[in-house]
Amino acid sequence: MKKLLSIIGVLGIGLLGSNAASYSIDSVNANIFVPANGSIAGTWNLIALGYNSANEQVTSAEAYFTLFDFQNGPFDGGNETAVVSLDGLVFGSASNFYLAGIGGNLSITLVEDGIVNWVVAETSGLSGFALTDATFNVETATRTQRVPDGGSIMTLLGLSVLGLGWVGRRIRD
């Protein structure tokens, strides 16, 4: 009984150690003008915030791009936000968007674990836009050890039983 309680205690402590982390990067601090049919690119570096791909895996991520439309002049436009949501399995995305007067695409690409490139391109506008905000929010979870598949477990169990039988015969002889 004491062994069982010890094992449960060790497993419980291990579960308490597994936690999720959140990272947020806001990479645009001023209005950046992009001319008609132009594009702007940037990079988000999660490693600089403490992300460690050996210990963490991305479970979800969202990129927010706030654009200011110059369609009717610099004071008549408005802020619009385009969002790209990513899951932990597919860490690259391209999305078309059409906001009031601005049409284009957003592209997000994983360069290496923890470093993400992004591009916002206008493809159907006539007057350009200003990128006022580019924010990347990421949720991670602690990586877990993979469990061998059923075939491996049965092979190991069979070899263990054979080994115990062989040791038992040696002891009796």
C-alpha positions in Angstrom: 0.0 0.0 0.0 2.9 2.4 0.8 4.4 1.7 -2.6 1.1 2.5 -4.3 0.8 5.8 -2.4 4.4 6.7 -3.2 3.8 6.1 -6.9 0.6 8.1 -6.9 2.4 10.9 -5.1 5.3 11.0 -7.6 2.8 11.0 -10.5 0.8 13.8 -8.9 4.0 16.0 -8.4 4.8 15.3 -12.1 1.4 16.5 -13.1 1.7 19.7 -11.0 4.9 20.5 -12.9 3.2 20.5 -16.3 1.8 23.9 -17.1 1.0 26.0 -20.0 2.7 29.3 -21.0 1.4 32.3 -23.0 3.4 34.5 -25.2 2.4 37.8 -26.8 4.4 39.9 -29.2 3.3 43.3 -30.4 5.7 44.1 -33.2 4.4 47.4 -34.7 4.5 50.5 -32.5 3.7 53.1 -35.1 1.6 53.5 -38.3 3.6 52.1 -41.2 2.3 53.2 -44.6 2.0 50.5 -47.3 1.3 51.8 -50.8 -1.4 50.4 -53.1 -0.6 46.8 -54.1 2.4 46.9 -51.7 3.3 44.6 -48.8 5.0 44.7 -45.4 6.8 41.9 -43.7 8.1 41.2 -40.2 9.3 38.5 -37.8 8.1 37.3 -34.4 10.8 35.7 -32.2 9.3 33.6 -29.4 12.7 32.4 -28.3 13.6 35.9 -27.1 10.6 35.7 -24.8 11.7 32.4 -23.3 10.0 29.8 -25.5 11.9 26.5 -25.6 10.8 24.1 -28.3 12.4 21.2 -26.5 10.1 21.6 -23.5 7.1 23.3 -25.0 4.7 22.7 -27.9 2.4 25.2 -29.4 -1.3 24.4 -28.9 -2.8 27.5 -30.5 -1.8 30.8 -32.0 -3.5 33.9 -33.3 -2.1 36.7 -35.3 -3.9 40.1 -35.4 -3.2 42.7 -38.0 -4.9 46.1 -37.6 -5.0 48.1 -40.8 -6.0 51.7 -41.4 -7.8 52.2 -44.7 -6.9 55.3 -46.8 -9.7 54.7 -49.3 -11.5 58.0 -48.8 -8.5 60.0 -47.7 -6.3 59.9 -44.6 -9.0 61.0 -42.2 -12.1 59.2 -43.6 -10.8 55.6 -43.4 -11.0 53.4 -40.4 -9.2 50.7 -38.5 -10.0 47.1 -39.4 -8.5 44.0 -37.9 -7.7 40.8 -39.8 -7.1 37.7 -37.7 -5.4 34.4 -38.6 -5.8 31.5 -36.2 -3.4 28.6 -36.2 -3.6 25.3 -34.5 -0.6 23.5 -33.0 -0.3 21.0 -35.8 -0.2 23.4 -38.8 2.1 26.3 -38.1 2.0 28.0 -41.5 -1.0 29.8 -42.9 -2.1 32.1 -45.7 -5.4 33.9 -45.5 -7.2 36.2 -47.9 -9.0 39.2 -46.4 -11.3 41.9 -47.6 -11.9 44.8 -45.2 -13.7 48.0 -46.1 -11.7 49.2 -49.1 -8.7 46.9 -48.6 -8.2 43.4 -50.1 -5.2 41.3 -49.8 -3.6 38.3 -48.1 -1.8 37.5 -44.8 1.0 34.9 -44.8 2.5 33.4 -41.7 5.4 30.9 -41.9 7.4 29.1 -39.3 11.1 29.7 -40.1 12.4 27.6 -37.3 11.0 26.6 -33.9 10.1 29.8 -32.2 10.7 32.2 -35.1 7.8 33.2 -37.3 7.8 35.4 -40.4 4.7 37.3 -41.5 3.6 39.3 -44.6 0.6 41.5 -45.2 0.1 42.3 -48.8 -2.6 44.5 -50.4 -3.8 43.0 -53.7 -7.0 44.9 -54.6 -6.8 48.3 -53.0 -6.3 51.6 -54.8 -5.0 53.8 -52.0 -2.8 51.8 -49.7 -3.1 51.3 -46.0 -1.3 51.8 -42.8 -0.4 48.8 -40.6 -1.1 50.1 -37.1 -0.7 46.8 -35.1 0.7 43.3 -35.7 0.2 41.1 -32.6 1.0 37.4 -32.2 -0.5 35.5 -29.2 0.7 31.9 -28.6 -0.5 29.3 -26.1 1.9 26.4 -25.3 1.8 23.2 -23.2 4.6 21.2 -21.7 5.8 18.5 -24.1 4.9 15.0 -22.9 6.9 11.8 -23.4 5.5 9.5 -26.1 4.2 6.1 -25.0 5.3 3.1 -27.1 2.6 1.6 -29.3 0.8 -1.6 -28.4 3.0 -3.9 -30.5 6.1 -2.7 -28.8 4.6 -3.1 -25.4 3.5 -6.7 -26.2 6.9 -7.5 -27.5 8.6 -6.2 -24.4 6.1 -8.0 -22.2 6.7 -11.3 -24.0 10.5 -11.0 -23.8 10.2 -10.2 -20.1 8.1 -13.3 -19.5 10.6 -15.4 -21.4 13.5 -13.9 -19.4 11.7 -14.7 -16.1 11.1 -18.2 -17.2 14.7 -18.7 -18.2 16.0 -17.2 -14.9 13.5 -19.5 -13.0 14.9 -22.6 -14.7 18.5 -21.5 -13.9 17.7 -21.0 -10.3 16.0 -24.5 -10.0 19.0 -26.3 -11.7 
